Amino acid sequence: MKAGISVSLLLALSCSAVAQGQKISVPPVFNIFELVIKQDKNSAYDSLAEKNITASVTGESGTLAMYSANKKTNPLVAYVFEIYADGDAYDKHLNSTSYKEFLRNSPDILQASQKRRIDVAPQFLADKLFEQSDNTINNFVIVDVKPEFGQAFRHVVLPEMAQSIKLEEGVLAMYAAIDKANPNRWYFYEIYASEEAYQAHRLTPHFKEYIEQTAEMTSYKEAIAIKPGKLMNKGGLMYEIE
């Protein structure tokens, strides 16, 4: 797949040296991790994750967003979503003091054998700078698209996401990626200011049109109910693969 890359970054935190409208020649790095927390270690994990996320997003110019969440039906299952400006930015994070501290402490907190990285290629990444509150919610959805509808699905869903982030104040982040091993599988991670904002999103013309147009294009959908942990970004990211 040939990609024409255009990334605009408005990084509002003082640590950032990236200016609005800057273009880069490679897509951002988007990581999705599934982790399993040891019994009775949720509080320790939450503290460790929050410390790493805060230090990384505020202290690393190329770390654009980091989010943690737990599965509602099994809080021992955690998800981490990360976005880096490029591969070099990700490498710098892996060599950072905060990440090394996370690694040192994780054997006591996480089931090492059950850590899973979902290897994905970003298709659409857009967000706003926001301050997390008790009302902030996030969604994680997996969709399998029928092979014959691959391009048609893309041409419907990406414009819908762009409309959502542009027009809806309560839509804080919308990210889409495909599985590198199975390009018919899509992963969507979304953040909303509140449940009310999410329900308002579902009533918009562009969302209803997306549902109607893709109704016959998919073979599988799974909405994984998750509860936000620490959600933090620099804001102003806009990337869409061409």
N, C-alpha and C positions, 0 to 999 in steps of 0.2 A: 504494500500500500504506500503510495507516494504521498507525503504530507507537505502541504504548504503551511508554514508556521507563522503565526502572528500572535505575540503575547504582549498585552498592555498591563503594566503593573503600577498601581498607585499605592505605595507602601507608606502608610501613615505614621509608623513608629519611627522615632528618632534614630534608631540603630540602622535604618535602611539607607542604602546608597543608590537604590534603584529608582529611576525617575519615571513619571507617568509617560506612557507612550513608547517606552523602550521596547525594541524588538530583539528577540534572540533567535538563533538559528536552529535550536533544538527544542523539543517539547519539554515541559516540566516533568520531573519524576513524581509519579503518583504511586504511593504504596498503600496496600491494605494488608493488615496483619490480623490473624485470629489467634488469640492466646487463651490459655487455660490457667486460672489462678488456683493455687493450692487452698485446701479447706482452711477457713478462718483467716485467710490472708487478704481479704478484700480491702480492708482499711489500709494495710501496708502498701498494697498495689496502688490504690488511689493516690496516696501521698507521694509515692515514687513517680508515678506517671505525671502528676501535676507539677512536681518539681522539674522533671525533664522537659515537659512541654513548655513551661514558662521560661526556663533558661534558654531553650532552643529558639523559640519564636522571638523573644526579645533580644537575644544576644548573637544570633546568626543571621546575617543579612540575606542569605540564600534560602533559609528555612521559611517558607511562605505560610504554612498552616500545619497544625497538628491537633488532632481530635481523638479523645478516648471515649469509649462507650461500652456498656455492658448489656448482655442479652437479658431481657426482662424475665424470660421464663427460666433462665439459669444464669444468675449473676456471676458465676465462676467463669463464664465465657466472656472474654473481653475482645473488643475490636479497636484497632488503632488505624487512623487514616492520616497520611502524611503527604505533604506537597513540598517539593524543593525546586528551585529555579532551574537546576540542571544537574547533571551527574557530578560535577565538581562540588556543587553545594551539598549534595548528599554525602559525598566522601568527607567533606569537612565536618559534617554533623557526626559521622561515624567515628571521627577522631576527636570529637569534642569532650571536654571534661564531664559535661552533664550526661552524655550518652554512656561514657565509660563507667560513670557512677551507677547508671541504670543497669548496665551489664553486671557489675560487681554484686549488686543487691538482688538481681532477678532470680538466681538459683534458689534462694530461700523463699521466694514468693510465687514463682511460675513453674508450671510443669514443662520442663525444657523439651521433652519428647513430643509435646503436643502443640508446639509453636508452628504456625502455618502462615506462609506468605502467599497471598494470591497475586500472581504475576500478571499485571495488567498494563494496557497501553491507553493513556488518557485520550479521550475524544472531545470532551468539553469540560472546562474547569472555570468556574466564575464564582466570585464571592464579594461580599461587602465587609468592611471592618465593623465589628459589632462587639458589644459587651455582653457576655453571657449572663442570663438571669435565671431565676427559678422557673420561668415560663418557657425558656428556650427548649425546643425539641429537635430531634434528628431522626431521619429515616434511612434505612438501608434496604435496598430492593435488588433482587436478582431476576433478570429476565432472559429467557432463551428465545431467540428469534429464529423463525423458520428460515433455512438457508436461502430459499428463493426470494425472501423479502429483506435481505440484508441491507441493501442500499436504500430501498424504499423506507424502511424503518428509520434509518439514519437521517434521511431527508425530512422526516416528520419530527423526530424527537429533539434533534439539536436546535432547530428554530424555536420549538416550544420552550426549551430551557432558557434560551436567550431572551425570549419575551418575558418569561417569569422573573428572571433576575433584574430585568430592566424596568418592568412596569409595576411590580409588586413590592411595596416597602417591606412587608413581612417576610419575604424570601431572602434569606441571608447568604445562602450558599447552595450551589447546584453543581454537582460533579458527576461525570459519566465516564466509564472506561470499559474496554472490552478485554476479555480473558485472552492472553497471548496464546495459550494452548488451544483455545476454543473460541474463535472470533465471533461465533453466533451467541455467545453468552455476554450479557451486559451487566455491569454493576453500577448502581446509582446510589449516591450518598447525598442527602439534602439536609439543610438546616433551616428552621423557621423560627421566627421570633416567639411564636406561641402556637398552641393548638388552634386558636381562632384564625391565625394567619394561614395555617395549613388548610383548614376547612374553606377559607375564602379562596385560596389557590385552586382548590378542586372545583370551585364554581365558576372559574374564569372561562371565557370562550376558548382561549388557546389550549387550556388543559382538556376541556371537553372535546375539542376537535382532535387532539392527540389520541384520546381514548377511543374515539369513534374510528379514526383512520387506521389505527393499529390493532383493532380488535381481532382480526383474522391473521395477523402477522406473527403472533407469538405462540409458542408451544408450552411454555412454563413460566410461572411467575411466583416469586416467594418474597414476601415482605417480612424481614427479620425484625421483630420488635426489639428496639434497643433504647436504653436510657442514657442520656448524656453524662459523661464524666467531666473532664476538663476540655473545653472547646476554645481554641485560640488561633487567630490568624493575623496577618498583616493587612489584609483587605485589598480590594481593587484588582484582583486577578481576573483576567479575561483571556481564555485560550480556547480556540476551536480548531480542530484538525480540518484540513480541507481535502 
